[in-house]
Amino acid sequence: AVISTQSTGSSGINAEYGGPGSGKGTQCELLVKKYGLAHFSSGDLLRAEVASGSPRGQSLSATMAEGKLVSMDVVIELLKEAVDKSYAEHPDKIILLDGFPREIEQATKFEDKICPATYVLSFDCSNDTMTERLLSRAKTSGRVDDNIETIKKRLVTFETATAPVLEHYKKAGRLVNVSAETDKDTIFANTCKGLGL
C-alpha cells in the first residue's frame, strides 16, 4: 500500500501483496532500486530488533523461540518507528511495506496509528503459475518450504488471510491490481504504470 502522510501526497506508503511465487519480492527490489523507495518488511524489522539485543529484542527472541506469534501491537510499533524515522530523514521518500497488513484488524490499527494507505499493490498470479515458479526455485533455493505440500498450504493461507484485506482496499478505491503472469520486466512496467511512477 502507499500511505500518504502529507496533504500534498508527494510521498506515501505502498503496501504490496502477492502469493508465494508471485514475484512480489523481485518487484519490490526493482521499485527500490529504480525509485529509491524506503522498504520495510515486518519480518526484517523483527529480526533486526532481535539482533540489536535491546530489551524489546530479547523479549521478542524469547517469544519467537517458543513458537508464539509476536503481538500485532509490537509489529505496528516497530513499523511506526521505521516510518517515522524515514519521514524525518527523507520527507518526500515513498515507503513500500512488504506484505503488511495481512488482516483487516492490522489494516485498521496501522491506519489509525500511522496513516491511511494511498495504494495497495496486488500482484495477481494463478496458483498453477506460483506453484510452478516455487518448484523451479526449489531446485536451487534449499528452502524447506519449497515443496508441493507446503506450497499448497501456503497458497491457501495467503488467499484466506489476504482476500478480506484486498476487498477492503478495493472498496476504498485504493487497490492496484497488477497481473504477475508474465515476465518480470513487463510486470514491473505495469506496476510503475499502476502507481503513476
C-alpha positions in Angstrom: 0.0 0.0 0.0 1.1 3.5 -0.5 0.3 5.6 2.5 0.4 9.3 2.1 1.1 11.2 5.3 1.3 14.6 3.7 -1.5 16.7 2.3 0.4 17.2 -0.9 0.6 13.4 -1.5 4.1 13.9 -2.7 5.2 10.9 -0.6 3.4 7.9 0.7 3.5 4.3 1.8 2.7 1.5 -0.5 1.8 -2.0 0.7 2.3 -4.8 -1.7 0.7 -8.3 -1.7 1.2 -11.3 -3.7 1.1 -15.0 -3.1 4.3 -17.1 -2.7 5.9 -17.3 -6.1 4.0 -14.3 -7.5 7.3 -12.3 -7.9 6.4 -9.8 -5.2 9.9 -9.8 -3.8 11.5 -9.2 -7.2 9.2 -6.4 -7.9 9.9 -4.8 -4.5 13.6 -4.9 -5.2 13.1 -3.3 -8.7 11.0 -0.5 -7.2 13.5 0.2 -4.5 16.4 0.2 -7.0 14.8 2.4 -9.6 13.0 4.9 -7.5 15.0 4.8 -4.2 11.9 3.9 -2.2 12.2 3.1 1.5 11.3 -0.5 2.0 10.1 -2.2 5.2 9.1 -5.7 5.9 7.7 -6.6 9.3 9.9 -9.8 9.4 13.0 -7.8 8.6 12.2 -5.3 11.4 11.6 -8.0 13.9 14.8 -9.8 13.0 16.7 -6.5 13.3 15.2 -5.7 16.7 16.2 -9.2 18.0 19.7 -8.8 16.6 20.0 -5.4 18.3 20.0 -7.1 21.7 17.7 -4.4 23.1 15.3 -5.4 26.0 12.4 -5.4 23.4 14.6 -7.6 21.1 15.3 -10.0 23.9 11.6 -10.3 24.7 10.8 -10.9 21.0 13.5 -13.5 20.8 12.0 -15.4 23.7 8.5 -15.2 22.2 9.7 -16.4 18.8 11.8 -19.2 20.4 8.7 -20.6 22.0 7.0 -20.6 18.6 4.5 -18.0 19.6 3.3 -15.2 17.3 4.6 -11.7 18.1 1.7 -9.4 19.1 0.3 -7.1 16.4 0.8 -4.1 18.7 4.6 -4.7 18.7 4.8 -5.2 15.0 2.9 -1.9 14.4 5.1 -0.2 16.9 8.2 -1.3 15.0 6.6 -0.2 11.7 5.6 3.2 13.1 9.2 3.8 14.4 10.6 2.9 11.0 8.1 5.0 9.1 8.5 8.0 11.4 12.3 7.8 11.1 12.1 7.5 7.3 9.8 10.6 7.0 12.0 12.6 9.5 15.1 11.9 7.4 13.5 11.9 3.9 10.0 13.5 4.0 9.5 13.1 0.2 10.5 9.5 0.0 7.8 6.9 -0.8 7.7 4.0 1.6 7.0 0.4 0.5 5.6 -2.1 3.0 6.1 -5.7 2.1 3.2 -8.0 2.9 1.6 -5.9 5.7 -1.1 -5.5 6.8 -2.2 -9.1 6.4 -5.5 -8.9 8.2 -8.3 -6.4 8.4 -7.6 -5.7 12.1 -4.0 -5.0 11.2 -5.0 -2.6 8.4 -7.3 -0.7 10.7 -4.8 -0.4 13.5 -2.0 0.5 11.1 -4.1 3.3 9.6 -5.2 4.6 13.0 -1.7 4.7 14.4 0.4 5.6 11.4 -1.6 6.8 8.4 -4.1 5.7 5.7 -2.9 3.7 2.7 -2.8 5.6 -0.6 -2.3 2.5 -2.7 -2.2 -1.2 -2.1 -0.5 -3.3 -4.8 -1.7 -6.8 -5.5 0.4 -9.0 -7.7 -2.2 -11.3 -9.2 -1.0 -14.7 -10.2 -2.7 -18.1 -10.7 -1.9 -20.9 -8.2 -0.6 -23.0 -11.1 2.0 -20.4 -12.1 3.0 -19.7 -8.5 3.4 -23.4 -7.8 5.5 -23.9 -11.0 7.8 -21.0 -10.0 8.3 -22.2 -6.5 9.1 -25.8 -7.6 11.6 -24.4 -10.0 13.1 -22.2 -7.3 13.3 -25.3 -5.0 15.9 -26.8 -7.3 18.4 -24.2 -6.1 17.0 -22.5 -3.1 17.4 -25.1 -0.4 14.3 -23.7 1.3 12.4 -26.3 3.3 9.1 -24.7 2.4 9.6 -25.1 -1.4 7.9 -28.5 -1.6 4.5 -29.2 -3.1 2.6 -30.0 0.1 3.9 -26.9 1.9 3.3 -24.7 -1.2 -0.4 -25.8 -1.3 -0.8 -24.9 2.4 0.9 -21.5 1.9 -1.3 -20.7 -1.0 -4.5 -21.5 1.0 -3.2 -19.4 3.9 -2.4 -16.5 1.7 -5.8 -16.5 0.0 -7.7 -16.9 3.2 -5.9 -14.2 5.1 -5.4 -11.5 2.5 -8.7 -11.7 0.5 -10.7 -9.6 3.0 -7.8 -7.1 3.2 -7.7 -6.7 -0.6 -11.5 -6.4 -0.7 -11.3 -3.7 2.0 -8.9 -1.6 -0.1 -10.8 -2.3 -3.3 -14.0 -0.8 -1.8 -11.9 2.1 -0.7 -10.7 2.7 -4.3 -7.0 2.2 -3.3 -6.3 -1.3 -4.7 -4.0 -1.5 -7.8 -4.1 -4.9 -9.4 -1.1 -6.0 -11.5 -1.0 -9.2 -13.5 2.0 -11.2 -12.4 1.7 -14.0 -15.0 4.2 -12.5 -17.4 8.0 -11.8 -17.3 9.4 -9.6 -14.6 10.1 -6.6 -16.9 6.5 -6.5 -18.2 5.2 -6.8 -14.6 7.5 -4.0 -13.5 6.3 -1.7 -16.3 2.7 -2.4 -15.3 3.5 -1.9 -11.7 5.1 1.6 -12.3 2.1 2.5 -14.6 -0.4 1.4 -11.9 1.4 3.6 -9.3 1.7 6.5 -11.7 5.6 6.4 -11.5 
